[in-house]
Amino acid sequence: MPPEPTPEENLQQIIDSSSYVLPELDSAFLQTDDLRGIRLMLEFHKPELHLKKAGVNSTVIVFGGTQIIPRKLAETDLGLAKKELAAEPDNPQWQRRVQRAESRLAKAHYYDEAREFSRLVSTNCQIDGHCDYVVVTGGGPGIMEAGNRGAFEAGAKSIGLNITLPEEQHPNSYITPDLCFMFRYFAMRKMHFLLRAKALVVFPGGFGTLDELFDALTLRQTNRMQVIPIILYGSEYWNRVIDFQFLADEGVIRDEHLELFQFADSPEEAWNIIAKYHGHPVSDF
């Protein structure tokens, strides 16, 4: 039998015990499965309080792929891929890399257009200290960066909602510092995207972009969120990716569900759809 601790030793064990730490200071306790509900509440309330403090009344969501990058970066990537292919012309890996790099370069204009769209929105709506139609993105690279960048260059606020991932996502450098938030839970992040939204503009992207698009379409289809314009930017891309008409023809969605979204092919067209919907003057660019 080990010797009984002295009262002084026992007191030190009490002080060192995790049970003695204040719950709000006990990070290990807060990370347990039993506290998941509390963490969800915290992820709701922290951004909510910050956005209210910043006077953010409404937002415009900009979604899109991380792999849609500025033209110079896309050109550099293609050049490197072609060098690798030139060294091994029969290597299918390098052939595939060149093909993919060419596709990314062909879509680089979407980065510039997302940037310009965000500038238009921010210039028209953040006036005299009012924070309406604040651009909100997922806070990462690609189209998300372009969206935050357009607002930044217009001297306006923008929001970034980052998410913890196995391959860590870092915030882009154009988000308003006190409006950049980190989430663990996709569900709570999606809620914050849509709570104040006046419009959703979806640029070309992959699985994540499709997930966010169909989440919004499902909520609109079932009347579980406010009515907003949902704009698919880049009609050629979206008509190739998703055959919406086929879904209606097959009877798995109603014909009127095709009216839940619209297409746009220029920043000006996208902004004017939003302006017209909400009764603002349509701009003649």
Salt bridges, closest charged atoms under 4 A:
ASP33 OD1 - ARG36 NH2 3.35
GLU48 OE2 - LYS52 NZ 3.91
GLU48 OE1 - ARG196 NH1 3.17
ASP77 OD1 - ARG97 NH2 3.23
ASP77 OD2 - ARG104 NH2 2.57
GLU84 OE1 - ARG97 NH1 2.59
GLU113 OE2 - HIS109 ND1 2.90
GLU116 OE2 - ARG119 NH2 2.75
GLU153 OE1 - ARG115 NE 2.87
GLU153 OE2 - ARG149 NE 3.01
ASP211 OD2 - LYS190 NZ 2.76
GLU212 OE2 - ARG189 NH1 3.51
